[in-house]
Amino acid sequence: MQPGTHFSFGDHKEHGFVASFTSSIPQHLAHWFLEREQFEPVPGEPGLYRLSEPERDGVRRTRQAVHDLRRRGYTVQADIRLNPALSTGPPRPVRPHGLQERRSRLAQAAGRTTLRSTPPTTSPPSARPIPPKPTYAPTVHLTAAVGGRSR
């Protein structure tokens, strides 16, 4: 392992996708990060963590863990297959009724509606009619109040 490495990821014949940490990172912090990335401690193997539910898109999830830890500034060593910088990997699975399908439905709905609609020619029955604007300017006479308070 290279000096200064914080985490190491790889394949294990018995435990599947595994991760470990070195002494360059505090144990409690490494444990916290690996659990957030869905790795669980392997019983009887101190310092070794395995990916929970590896059959559920394990390669992609392990690559994501490597990516996340590197983005946080940690030095991570990973097998070629699990290294997002060195491998492209298989395309992500498309879930039915996923984001792409929702976006497609929204785009279709937006195409059916018009943003620049013409105003209705008839007003709804609940609207009050607007009186016509007067052609004259009404004169308002203000008179001083007698016996009122002074300002």
HUTAUR-V952996 format. One record per backbone hydrogen bond with DSSP energy under -1.0 kcal/mol. CO is the residue of the C=O (numbers start at 0). NH is the residue of the N-H. Records with the same first field share a line. If there is no record, write none. Layout:
# HUTAUR-V952996
CO->NH + NH
This chain:
# HUTAUR-V952996
1->4
5->21
6->76
7->19
9->17
11->15
15->11
16->50
17->9
18->48
19->7
21->24
25->29
26->30
27->31
28->32
29->33
30->34
31->35
32->36
33->38
34->37
37->51
39->49
41->44
44->47
47->41
48->18
49->39
52->55
53->57
54->56
56->60
57->61
58->62
59->63
60->64
61->65
62->66
63->67
64->68
65->69
66->70
67->71
68->73
69->72
74->5 + 6
76->8
82->86
94->97
97->101
98->102
99->103
100->104
101->105
102->106
103->107
104->108
105->109
106->110
107->111
108->112
123->126
